[in-house]
Amino acid sequence: MPRLATLPADSEALLAAISNGIEAAYGDGFEMPGRQYLNPGTLIAWDEPQLTIAVIRIAPGQPGQQDAQSILPSMLNWSVTWGLLWLFEIPALTDSGTPETATLDAAGQSYVDYMTTMFSVAVAQRINGLLTPALAGNVSIGPITSVGPEGAMSGIALQIEASLL
């Protein structure tokens, strides 16, 4: 289980596990963004493709169930919530005009594929115990949501919660 003292390292291990899993799912020739980091907050600059992780909150309760009915069990159990954000370039209005419908549709198809792959990688690695050794306890994966677009960038946000020791 993650610990407060190792939370930065556990966060970076989780980021690497998701990134490596997505790259492996797509195989040779597919590269995740080179800019990957533990974000000091939940907002980022939408200036280039990137994959980030942020500690969103530390709260009483089990993963996926922070709002317990009784104060005692929730005070005995704590969990951490991470937010992963994958930003990538999409076709956008430029000086040369609006992208063709077929170009926008292809980008949409890729977007949905990226979303399902990111979620599938998180679930598969959790089931196989590969997500990170630090996440040996209870883990909740999801939701996964669309973010953007902002200019020529769009993204996918995935939430993962784990028991905190």
N, C-alpha and C positions, 0 to 999 in steps of 0.2 A: 504494500500500500504506500502511496505517497506520504511523505512526512513534511512538516513545515520546513525543517532544515534542508531537505533535499528537493523542495518544490521547484526551484529554478532548473536543476538538472533533470528532474522528472518531466518538466514541461518541454525541454529541448529534446529529450528522448522520445516523447510522444510525437512531436513535430517530425522528427527524423523517421519514425516508424510509419507515419501516414505518408510522407513524401516518398520514401523508398517503396512502400506498397503500391502507390499509384503508378510510379515509374515501372515497376515490375509488371503490373497489370497490363500496361500498354506495350511493353516490350521494347526491343531495340529501336532507337531513333527518337523515342519520346523523351523529352526532358522537362522536368519540373522547373519552375523559375529558380534562377540562381540566388535571388534575394529571399532568404528564409531566416526568420529571427523570432525571438521571444519579445513580443511587443509590450512596451511600457504603457499600456492602456488599451482601450477597445477601438479607438479610431486610428486610422492610418492614412497616409498620403496616397491618393490614387494616381501615382505617377508612373508606375511600371508594373509588369507582372511580378507577383510575389506570393509567398505562402507564409502566413504568420500564425502564431499562437499567443493567446493572452489568458492570464488568470482572470476570470470574470468575477468570481466571488468564492469565498470560503464561508460555509454556512452550516448550522446544525442540521442534522438529519442524514438519512441514507441517500445515495445517489438516486435522483428522480423523485425523491419524496422528502424534500427539505421541510415542507410545511406539515409537520407531524401534528396529530391530534392531541398528544400529551407532551408537556414540556420535558419530562424526565427522559424518555428515550431519545428525544432529539438533542438533548444536552450531552448525552453520553456518546453520540455518534456525530461525526462531522464529515463533510465532504467538500471537495473542490470542484469548481466548474471551469472548464477551459473552453475557449472559443477559438476555432481554427478558421482562418479566412484565406481563400485561394482566389487571387485576382488574376485575370488574364485579359488580353486584348480582344476586342470584337470589332466588326465593321461599324463605322459611324459616318455621320454626315461630315463631309470634308469640302474643301474648295472645289473639288471635282464633282460634287453633287452627292445625291443619296445613293447608297448601295442598292444593287439589284435585289429583288425579292428572293431570288434563288440563293444569293450570297447571305442574306439575312437568315433564311431558312436553314442553310447549312451550318451557320453559326449557332442557331438555336438547337439543332440536332446535337452538335458537339457539346453545347452547354448542358443539356440534359444527360448526355453520356458521361460528362465529367462529374456531374452531381451523383449519378447512380454509382459510378466507380468509386468516388470518395467515400460514400456511405458503405458500399460493399467491402471496401478495403478495411475500414474501421471495424465492421462486424466480423469479417473473416479473421483479422488479426487478433481480435478479442477472443473469439472462439478457439483459435489455435494457441492462445497464450503468448502470442508474439508482440502484442501491442507495446508492452514494455514490462519488464519484470516488476517494476514498481506498482503496476496496476493489478496485483494479484487478488485484491478484494472485489467488492461489488463495483460494477461499472454500468453506467447508463449512457447509451449512444443516441443522439438526436435531441432536438430536431435538426434537420438540415434545411437551409433556406436560401433563396435567391437574394442577392444584394446588387443594387445598381440597376441599370447602367449609369455610369458617370463618364461623360465624354466617350472615349474609345475603350473604356474598361468596364468589365462586369465581374461578378464574383459569386462565390458559394461560401456560405458560413455553416460550419458544423459544430455542434455543442457536444462535449463529452464530460461526464461527471464521474468521479471516483471517490470511494471512501478515503478519508484522511485520518491518519494515525497521529 
